């Protein structure tokens, strides 16, 4: 069977393979970067779980100590009888402070764990799709390479134009694959920034609620309930700030153009201090510290909004470049296809060989 007939027999399948590769050709590189991203998330979750186990043990110990002093009537009477009531109260207050501090840290780590678990579930589902596409891509490339080996195996010095265009096509494929990876990473970074924008807004809302509770407490409306609301909202605000910073660090690893956020300090107060120092001047000073925290987080939110806008702009620019690269790759593949088809036709229908001295001279008559 001639070369032209071989090409004719596989022409339809060749076109089908190229069309399918346009869809899944970048899956292997995308899968590689996605696996690295998912692996990083799992490492962070493992670290968070270890931290959570440690802080849970600490919280349990502090809870038992706190309850021991809080519920021990006999111990309280003994200290009172020996004239050491102040020492007992001081010890009880310290145990309460330690317990609430450990509980606050535990709640913050729990919030980070829940966020990471959600990200891992989403990334795992996306990885399954990429793995299926990557498997299909490998199968198509293997089939295509086998086809080319059957048709072009051996030196092709007689077709230098085909060799040159093949090199151009390979360069276009590499450029397209690199741009695709950049678009993928920049897009994921923008997703992290968008999530961070939500968590930082939640932090602002909690600080605002803490400020309102403090204002009510200043004018005698709220008492212990207002103190509890202040502490609770400020603790939740700190958790949201920590989640925001975690998302920003993920975005920076994906897109080096992303910049860290400005400082975000959340003022904290424990219940004991709030009760012991519950007066107008104290509340006035604490209100100013809450406002300072709000201003810092609001400033970081504005900076984050700019970072997200820039990340989306970079993603848009890269997508435009990717479209140009895809068109260039498609044109290069079409040109390579055309040149190969011409080469196939030449190989299938070569010119007749030239035979030197093929004609015999007739003898001259008598």
Order of alpha helices (4+ residues) and beta strands (2+ residues): alpha-alpha-alpha-alpha-alpha-alpha-alpha-alpha
